[in-house]
Amino acid sequence: MITGNERRRRWSDEERARILAEIAEPSAVVAEVARRADVCTSLVYRWRREARKAARVSGFAPVLIEGAVAASSPTAAASYEPGLIVVDVKEARVRICAGASSALISATLKALRS
């Protein structure tokens, strides 16, 4: 029986991010990281699962735009066309029409990723 206020610890977004970054290291052991941070291991797994789910839901990927560098490259200058998206994935170069459906773009990039 709990007679007083329930003591429940709250972690800030920064603390969660720090802990998730630690477990993302190649040699990290989740149980050890959780023990050092005084967090239940299952809670760390839940945070990781929620973070992965949130990343998938957004549907956006980071984009790096290289202005002067891309224009000075002979291959980039030769492949530039207005209304065309050029994506280099592994050893493949994909050219996507700006009017292509998001489903087609997604399927193409998923196929190249595997």
Number of C-alpha atoms within 10 A of each C-alpha: 3 6 5 6 6 7 7 6 6 7 10 8 9 9 12 16 14 13 20 19 12 16 19 13 10 7 8 12 12 20 16 12 18 20 11 10 14 9 15 13 15 12 11 19 16 11 15 19 12 12 15 11 11 11 12 11 9 8 8 8 8 5 6 6 8 8 8 8 9 13 13 10 10 9 10 13 11 9 12 14 12 8 10 14 15 16 12 10 11 8 6 9 11 14 14 16 14 13 9 11 10 10 8 11 15 11 11 13 13 10 9 14 9 5
